[in-house]
């Protein structure tokens, strides 16, 4: 398996394809804005017809999970799901299958002037391409009036 990840303003999956709006950025903020992580998992033929579990979470520049204050106490953002791929009809044996995944988020309160990484783990492993990093702009300084 191999993974391709892209940051976007919005993303969705329809008819086995990823639809991405405002994709390909690596700098945001400093104010929280909605965003999405678009992922394409290329599943090799020897991995067909097997259940696979994926997890997506955000880390800080030190590789530590990012915690957010909630009424229930500090929480991390973690999204999980499962997929399975099957051999497509009428294609050569061994053709990999792409599994599109899109996760949309509302505004996330991240620290300004910081670096973050979304990490995707499949079946407990971070695969090639399963990281996408971005930076939040520092707070803008406005001159005193």
N, C-alpha and C positions, 0 to 999 in steps of 0.2 A: 504494500500500500504506500501511496504517496499523497501528500496533502498540499493544496494551494489555498492560501488565505489572503483576503483582501478586506481592508477597512473601507466602509462606505457610509453615506448618510442614511441609506435605507437599502434593504435587499429582500428578495422573496424567491421562493421556489415554485415553479409552475411547469407542468409538462416535462419534468425531468431536467429543467434548465434553471440557471441562476439569472435573475433579473436584478441588476445593480443600478442604483441611482447615486450619483456623486461618489463614485468609487475611486480608490487609489490614493488616498491621502495618508499622511504620516504626522501631521501637525494639526492640533485642534485647540479650541479654547482661547483664553483661559476659562471662560464661563462654560458650565455644563451644557451640552447640546445632545440631541438624540443621535444615535449612531448604530451601525450594524457591523457584524462580522460575517462575510460571505466565505464559505468554504467549499472546496471541491475535493472529494476523496476519490482517488483513482484506485479501484479495487482490482487486484490481479486475479486471474482465472482460478488459481489454486485456493483463493479465499472466498469463492462463490458459495452460496447456499449455507453460509455460516453466520450466526448472529454476532454482531460487533457492537460494542458499547463505546460511546464517545462522551467526553467531558470537555467543557470549555471554561476557563477561568482566567482572571486578570491578576498579574503580578507586578510588583514595583521593580525598580531598577536593580535591586539586590536579589531578585528572584523569589521574593516572599509574597504570599497572598495578600491582596489589598483588603483591608477591613473597613467597613462603613458602620457608623452609628445608626442603630435602629431602636425602636421602643423595646425590643426583645434583647438588646445588647449588641455588641459588635458582630457583624455578619460579613461573609464574603459573597461575591457574585459567582455563582456556579450554575452552568446550564448543562443538562445531560440528555442523552437520547440513545437510541438504538437504530441500527440499520442492518440490512442484509442485501447482497447483490446477487443477481442471477445472470446466467449467460444469455445474451440477446439472441434472438432468432436471426438466421441468415447472415451471420458474420463469421469470419474465420475463427477457428478454435484458438483460444489464448488471448482473444481481444479483451483488454481491461474494460471495466465499466466505471463510469463516473457517477458518484453519488453527490448531488448538490445539497448543501445545508445552509440555511440563512438564519441568523439570530439577530433580532432587533432589540435595541435598548432605548429606554427613555434617557433623559439627561442624567449622567452619572457625576456625582460631586467629587471630582479628582483634584488633587493639589496642583495649583498652577506652577509652571516651570519645572515639571517633573517628567520622567520617562516611565512608560508602562508597556507591558507585553501581554497580549492575549495568547494563551497556550491551549492547544487542543491535544488531548490525550485519547488515544484509541486503544482499547483493550489493555489499558495500563501503561502504554508506551507513547512517548512523544516521537512522532515519525518525522522524516525529512519534510520540511516545509510547514510544519505544524505550529509555527510561531509567527506573529505579526506584531511589530512594535510601533509605538507612536509617542509623541511628546506633546505636553500641554504648554501653551505659550505662557510666559511670565505675565503677571498682572500688568496692565498698561498703566503707565504713570501719566497723569494729566497735570499740566502746569497749573499752579495756583492762580486764581483769578484776582 
